[in-house]
């Protein structure tokens, strides 16, 4: 199985598969300019993973989750998120229309990917927090949720700035709001729900498998120092800690 491969070979296989997908995605995309703009974030993400691989390689689970998300994003980049023809795929495979079955008035591929961003990326973020910041207990679940929500908000701001900067059809295609004035809010909510679900599943798994789960959780909420702010400044002025 793929998951039985050594980490280096596992990552190489995922990298090769994703590289092939990018090549296929680059062939006659729905909007070339939108494809290039969407892939700017892919280049940044892959560059970060490559730069940190030797110093801090992630688990195969984390790399697998990131790979799935990037594949979904690349699909959205090829078609633009608002034009992904999942209805045509559903008709071809199952003979039914998803939009007709659920009475959908818009293309919801972007909604699904925003939810899966939270669901798939929260765990790799947790791994970084646990290994680098050595967070424990409650904070090992809350901080990944918090950062996933924050990055979702940052991406919505990035979309807004890009849409304002480029304007025209490219700005509309990249924003992908499809006329919904609450589009950004719904996207952030779905990413947050996805991340919350991922952390709840992780919490349940650790609760069932770690004997010291409850003690570790309680210890993480214990107050370890006095007030900061002006009291900390007074201690510093007095030469204390």
VOVO-72473 format. One line per 10 residues: number of its first residue (from 0); their letters; for each residue z, y, x of N, C-alpha, C. Coordinates in steps of 0.1 Angstrom, whole numbers. Layout:
REM VOVO-72473
NUM	A	Z,Y,X,Z,Y,X,Z,Y,X | ...
END
This chain:
REM VOVO-72473
0	XXXXXXXXXX	0,-12,8,0,0,0,0,13,9 | -5,24,3,-6,36,10,8,41,15 | 18,39,6,32,43,10,38,35,21 | 32,24,24,38,15,35,33,20,49 | 23,29,49,18,34,62,28,42,69 | 28,42,83,36,51,90,33,66,86 | 43,74,88,41,88,83,29,95,88 | 26,94,101,14,100,107,1,96,101 | 0,82,99,-12,77,93,-13,81,78 | -2,81,71,-1,85,57,-6,99,55
10	XXXXXXXXXX	-1,108,64,-5,122,63,-20,123,66 | -25,116,76,-39,116,80,-48,112,69 | -44,101,62,-52,96,50,-52,107,39 | -41,113,36,-40,123,26,-49,135,30 | -48,139,43,-56,150,48,-71,147,47 | -75,135,50,-89,132,49,-94,132,35 | -86,126,26,-90,126,12,-90,140,6 | -81,149,10,-81,162,5,-93,170,10 | -96,168,23,-107,174,29,-120,171,22 | -121,158,19,-133,153,11,-134,160,-2
20	XXXXXXXXXX	-122,161,-9,-122,168,-22,-127,183,-21 | -122,189,-10,-126,203,-8,-141,205,-6 | -147,195,1,-161,196,4,-169,194,-10 | -164,184,-18,-170,182,-31,-169,194,-40 | -156,200,-39,-153,212,-47,-162,224,-43 | -166,224,-31,-174,236,-26,-189,235,-30 | -193,223,-36,-207,221,-40,-209,227,-54 | -216,238,-54,-220,245,-67,-207,247,-76 | -197,255,-71,-186,258,-80,-190,267,-91 | -182,267,-101,-185,275,-113,-187,290,-109
30	XXXXXXXXXX	-178,295,-100,-179,309,-95,-175,308,-81 | -185,311,-72,-182,310,-58,-172,319,-53 | -172,331,-58,-162,341,-53,-148,337,-58 | -146,332,-70,-133,327,-75,-129,315,-67 | -138,306,-63,-135,295,-55,-129,299,-41 | -136,309,-35,-131,314,-22,-117,320,-24 | -115,327,-34,-102,334,-36,-91,324,-39 | -94,314,-47,-84,303,-49,-81,295,-37 | -90,293,-28,-88,285,-16,-81,293,-5 | -80,306,-7,-72,314,3,-58,309,4
40	XXXXXXXXXX	-52,305,-8,-39,300,-9,-38,286,-3 | -49,278,-5,-49,265,0,-49,265,15 | -57,274,21,-57,275,36,-43,279,41 | -36,288,34,-23,292,38,-13,280,37 | -14,273,26,-5,261,24,-7,250,34 | -20,247,37,-23,236,46,-20,241,60 | -22,253,63,-18,259,76,-4,258,79 | 5,261,69,19,260,70,23,246,73 | 18,236,65,21,222,67,17,217,81 | 6,221,85,1,217,99,10,223,110
50	XXXXXXXXXX	14,236,108,22,242,118,36,237,119 | 41,232,108,55,227,108,56,212,110 | 44,205,111,44,190,110,53,184,122 | 51,189,134,58,183,145,72,187,145 | 75,199,142,89,203,143,97,198,131 | 91,198,119,98,193,107,89,186,98 | 86,173,101,77,165,92,85,162,79 | 78,163,68,85,160,55,84,145,53 | 90,141,42,89,127,38,76,124,32 | 72,111,31,60,107,25,60,111,10
60	XXXXXXXXXX	71,110,4,72,115,-10,68,129,-12 | 74,138,-3,70,152,-4,56,155,-1 | 50,148,9,36,150,12,27,145,1 | 31,134,-5,24,129,-17,24,138,-28 | 35,144,-32,37,154,-43,28,166,-40 | 29,171,-28,21,183,-24,6,180,-25 | 2,168,-21,-12,164,-21,-17,164,-36 | -9,158,-45,-13,158,-59,-15,172,-64 | -6,181,-61,-7,195,-66,-20,201,-60 | -22,200,-47,-33,206,-41,-47,201,-47
70	XXXXXXXXXX	-47,188,-51,-59,182,-57,-61,189,-71 | -51,190,-78,-52,197,-91,-57,211,-90 | -51,218,-80,-55,232,-77,-69,233,-73 | -74,223,-65,-88,224,-60,-97,221,-72 | -93,213,-82,-101,211,-94,-102,224,-101 | -91,231,-103,-91,244,-109,-100,254,-102 | -100,253,-89,-108,263,-80,-123,260,-83 | -127,248,-84,-141,244,-85,-146,250,-99 | -139,247,-109,-144,251,-123,-139,265,-127 | -130,271,-120,-121,281,-125,-112,275,-135
80	XXXXXXXXXX	-99,279,-135,-89,273,-144,-92,273,-159 | -99,284,-163,-101,285,-177,-114,277,-182 | -121,271,-172,-133,264,-176,-133,249,-172 | -122,244,-168,-121,230,-165,-125,222,-177 | -135,213,-177,-140,207,-189,-133,194,-192 | -120,195,-194,-112,182,-197,-115,177,-211 | -120,185,-220,-124,180,-233,-136,171,-231 | -146,175,-223,-158,167,-221,-154,153,-214 | -144,154,-204,-140,142,-198,-133,133,-208 | -125,138,-217,-118,130,-227,-128,124,-236
90	XXXXXXXXXX	-138,131,-240,-148,125,-249,-155,114,-243 | -159,116,-230,-166,106,-222,-158,93,-220 | -145,95,-217,-137,83,-214,-131,77,-227 | -126,85,-236,-119,80,-248,-125,83,-261 | -136,91,-261,-142,94,-274,-135,103,-283 | -125,111,-277,-118,120,-285,-117,134,-278 | -115,144,-286,-114,158,-280,-99,161,-280 | -94,165,-268,-80,169,-267,-77,181,-275 | -86,191,-275,-84,204,-282,-84,201,-297 | -93,192,-302,-93,189,-316,-80,182,-320
100	XXXXXXXXXX	-76,172,-312,-64,164,-315,-52,172,-317 | -50,182,-308,-38,190,-307,-40,205,-313 | -52,207,-318,-55,220,-324,-53,232,-314 | -59,230,-302,-58,240,-292,-69,250,-293 | -66,263,-291,-76,273,-292,-80,279,-278 | -74,274,-268,-77,278,-254,-78,266,-245 | -83,269,-233,-83,258,-222,-69,258,-216 | -62,247,-217,-48,246,-212,-46,240,-198 | -57,238,-191,-56,232,-178,-46,240,-169 | -47,254,-170,-38,262,-161,-24,260,-165
110	XXXXXXXXXX	-21,258,-178,-7,256,-183,-2,243,-177 | -10,232,-177,-6,220,-171,-3,221,-156 | -11,228,-149,-9,229,-135,3,237,-131 | 6,248,-139,18,256,-137,30,247,-139 | 30,239,-149,41,230,-152,43,220,-140 | 31,215,-135,32,205,-125,35,211,-111 | 32,224,-110,36,231,-98,52,230,-96 | 59,233,-107,73,232,-107,78,218,-105 | 72,209,-112,76,195,-112,73,188,-98 | 62,191,-92,58,185,-80,63,191,-67
120	XXXXXXXXXX	65,204,-67,68,212,-55,83,214,-54 | 91,213,-64,105,215,-63,112,205,-54 | 107,193,-54,114,183,-45,111,186,-30 | 98,189,-26,96,192,-12,105,205,-8 | 106,214,-17,114,226,-14,129,221,-12 | 134,212,-20,147,207,-19,149,200,-5 | 139,193,-1,140,186,12,141,196,23 | 134,207,22,135,218,33,149,224,32 | 154,227,21,168,233,20,178,224,25 | 177,211,22,188,201,26,187,199,41
130	XXXXXXXXXX	175,199,47,174,196,61,175,208,70 | 171,220,65,172,232,74,184,239,71 | 187,243,59,199,250,55,211,242,53 | 209,228,53,220,219,51,228,222,38 | 222,225,28,229,228,15,234,214,10 | 244,215,2,251,203,-3,253,204,-18 | 255,193,-25,259,193,-39,251,202,-48 | 258,210,-56,251,218,-66,240,226,-60 | 242,232,-48,232,241,-42,219,234,-38 | 220,221,-36,209,213,-33,199,211,-44
140	XXXXXXXXXX	204,214,-56,196,213,-68,192,226,-74 | 202,236,-73,200,249,-79,190,257,-70 | 192,257,-57,183,266,-49,168,262,-49 | 165,249,-49,151,245,-51,145,250,-64 | 153,249,-75,149,254,-88,147,269,-87 | 156,276,-81,155,290,-80,143,295,-72 | 141,288,-61,129,292,-52,116,289,-59 | 115,278,-66,103,274,-73,100,285,-84 | 110,289,-91,109,299,-101,104,312,-94 | 110,316,-83,107,328,-76,92,328,-71
150	XXXXXXXXXX	88,317,-65,74,316,-60,64,316,-72 | 68,311,-83,59,312,-95,58,326,-99 | 68,334,-99,68,348,-102,59,356,-92 | 61,352,-79,53,359,-69,38,356,-70 | 35,344,-74,21,341,-76,15,348,-88 | 23,350,-98,18,358,-110,15,373,-105 | 24,378,-97,22,392,-92,10,392,-83 | 8,382,-75,-4,381,-66,-17,380,-75 | -16,373,-86,-28,372,-95,-31,386,-100 | -20,393,-104,-22,406,-110,-28,416,-100
160	XXXXXXXXXX	-23,416,-88,-28,425,-78,-43,422,-74 | -46,409,-73,-59,405,-70,-69,408,-81 | -65,407,-94,-73,410,-105,-76,425,-105 | -65,433,-102,-67,448,-102,-76,452,-91 | -75,445,-79,-82,449,-67,-97,445,-69 | -100,433,-73,-114,429,-74,-120,433,-87 | -113,433,-98,-118,438,-111,-130,430,-116 | -136,434,-126,-148,428,-131,-146,413,-135 | -157,406,-135,-157,392,-139,-148,383,-129 | -148,387,-116,-140,379,-107,-125,381,-110
170	XXXXXXXXXX	-121,393,-112,-107,395,-116,-103,388,-128 | -111,388,-138,-108,381,-151,-108,366,-149 | -118,361,-141,-118,346,-138,-106,342,-130 | -101,350,-120,-90,346,-112,-77,347,-120 | -76,357,-129,-64,359,-137,-63,348,-147 | -73,344,-153,-74,333,-162,-65,334,-174 | -62,346,-179,-53,348,-190,-59,344,-204 | -72,344,-204,-79,340,-217,-75,349,-229 | -72,361,-226,-68,370,-237,-53,370,-241 | -45,361,-235,-31,360,-239,-23,370,-231
180	XXXXXXXXXX	-17,379,-238,-9,390,-231,4,384,-225 | 8,372,-230,20,366,-225,17,355,-215 | 5,355,-210,1,344,-202,10,342,-190 | 13,353,-183,21,352,-171,35,346,-174 | 41,351,-185,54,347,-189,54,332,-192 | 44,327,-199,43,313,-202,41,304,-190 | 33,309,-181,31,302,-168,44,300,-160 | 51,311,-159,64,311,-152,74,302,-159 | 74,302,-172,83,293,-180,80,279,-177 | 67,275,-178,63,261,-176,67,257,-162
190	XXXXXXXXXX	64,265,-152,68,261,-138,83,259,-137 | 91,268,-144,105,266,-143,110,253,-150 | 104,250,-161,107,238,-168,104,226,-160 | 92,226,-153,88,215,-145,98,213,-133 | 102,224,-127,112,223,-116,125,218,-121 | 129,223,-132,142,219,-138,142,204,-141 | 131,199,-146,130,185,-149,130,177,-136 | 123,181,-126,123,174,-113,137,174,-107 | 145,185,-108,158,185,-102,168,176,-110 | 166,176,-124,174,167,-132,172,152,-128
200	XXXXXXXXXX	159,149,-126,156,135,-122,162,132,-109 | 161,141,-99,167,139,-86,182,138,-87 | 188,146,-95,203,146,-97,207,132,-102 | 199,127,-112,203,114,-119,201,103,-108 | 191,103,-100,189,93,-90,200,93,-80 | 204,105,-75,215,106,-66,228,102,-72 | 230,106,-84,243,102,-91,244,87,-92 | 233,80,-95,234,66,-96,235,59,-83 | 230,65,-72,229,58,-59,239,62,-48 | 245,74,-50,254,79,-40,269,79,-45
210	XXXXXXXXXX	277,71,-38,291,70,-42,299,83,-41 | 295,91,-31,303,104,-29,296,115,-37 | 288,113,-47,280,123,-54,290,133,-60 | 300,129,-68,309,138,-75,317,146,-65 | 322,140,-54,330,147,-44,322,157,-37 | 310,154,-34,301,163,-27,297,175,-36 | 295,172,-49,292,182,-58,303,192,-60 | 315,187,-61,327,195,-62,330,203,-50 | 328,197,-38,331,204,-25,321,216,-24 | 309,214,-29,299,225,-27,303,237,-35
220	XXXXXXXXXX	311,236,-45,316,247,-53,329,253,-49 | 335,248,-39,348,253,-34,346,266,-27 | 355,275,-29,355,288,-23,360,287,-9 | 353,291,1,357,289,15,361,301,23 | 360,313,16,363,325,23,368,336,13 | 373,347,18,377,358,10,366,366,5 | 368,377,-2,358,386,-7,350,392,5 | 338,396,2,330,403,12,329,418,9 | 318,424,10,317,438,7,326,447,15 | 333,456,8,341,466,16,353,459,23
230	XXXXXXXXXX	357,447,18,368,440,25,363,434,38 | 351,429,38,345,424,50,343,435,60 | 338,446,55,336,458,64,349,462,71 | 360,462,63,373,466,68,377,456,79 | 375,443,77,379,433,87,370,435,100 | 358,438,98,349,441,110,354,453,118 | 357,463,110,362,476,117,375,473,124 | 383,464,119,396,461,125,395,451,137 | 382,446,139,380,436,149,382,422,145 | 383,420,132,385,406,127,372,400,124
240	X	372,389,116,360,381,113,358,382,98
END
